[in-house]
Amino acid sequence: MTKPAVARRHLPSSPFKPPVTSPPKHFAVGDRVTHDQFGLGRVIGVEDEVAVLVDFGSPQVRIASPYGKLTKL
């Protein structure tokens, strides 16, 4: 039985560099995006950095943050 991985905090006295954190993704209405599962789409709504509504042709999908599979073109 394995325990889930826990993110460890970085100590200031550590000789190792702190882990690199990527900046959060920001989307605006009208941005062209691609999704690993749904394909190409256009952002049609933004909900206060919590979720985006994307039109992928026939389906309109609400994708919540973090946007791991969503990439801005």
C-alpha positions in Angstrom: 0.0 0.0 0.0 1.4 3.4 -1.0 0.7 6.7 0.4 -0.3 9.7 -1.9 2.5 12.0 -2.8 2.6 15.2 -0.7 4.2 18.4 -1.9 7.0 19.2 0.4 7.8 22.8 1.4 11.1 24.3 0.4 13.3 25.3 3.3 15.3 28.5 3.0 18.4 26.8 4.3 18.3 24.1 1.6 21.2 23.9 -0.8 18.8 22.9 -3.6 16.8 25.3 -5.8 13.1 25.6 -5.1 10.8 23.9 -7.5 9.7 26.0 -10.5 6.0 26.9 -10.5 4.4 27.7 -13.8 2.3 30.9 -13.9 -1.4 30.4 -14.0 -3.1 30.4 -17.4 -5.3 33.3 -18.3 -8.0 33.1 -21.0 -10.1 35.8 -22.5 -13.3 35.6 -24.5 -12.5 35.0 -28.1 -9.2 33.1 -27.5 -8.6 30.1 -29.7 -7.7 27.0 -27.7 -7.0 23.3 -28.1 -8.0 20.5 -25.7 -6.5 17.0 -25.6 -9.9 15.4 -25.7 -12.3 17.9 -27.4 -9.9 19.4 -30.0 -10.0 23.0 -31.3 -12.4 25.5 -29.8 -13.0 29.2 -28.9 -13.5 30.6 -25.4 -17.0 32.0 -25.1 -17.1 32.7 -21.4 -14.7 33.2 -18.4 -15.8 32.7 -14.8 -13.4 34.8 -12.5 -10.3 32.6 -13.1 -12.3 29.6 -11.8 -13.5 28.1 -15.1 -13.9 28.8 -18.8 -16.7 27.9 -21.2 -15.4 26.7 -24.5 -17.3 26.1 -27.8 -15.9 23.1 -29.6 -18.4 23.1 -32.4 -21.3 21.1 -31.3 -20.5 20.6 -27.6 -20.0 23.6 -25.3 -17.8 22.5 -22.3 -17.1 24.2 -19.0 -13.5 23.5 -18.0 -12.5 24.2 -14.4 -9.1 25.5 -13.3 -6.4 24.2 -13.3 -6.5 24.0 -17.1 -4.1 21.0 -17.5 -5.3 19.8 -20.9 -6.3 23.3 -22.3 -3.7 25.2 -24.3 -4.0 28.7 -25.8 -3.1 28.9 -29.5 
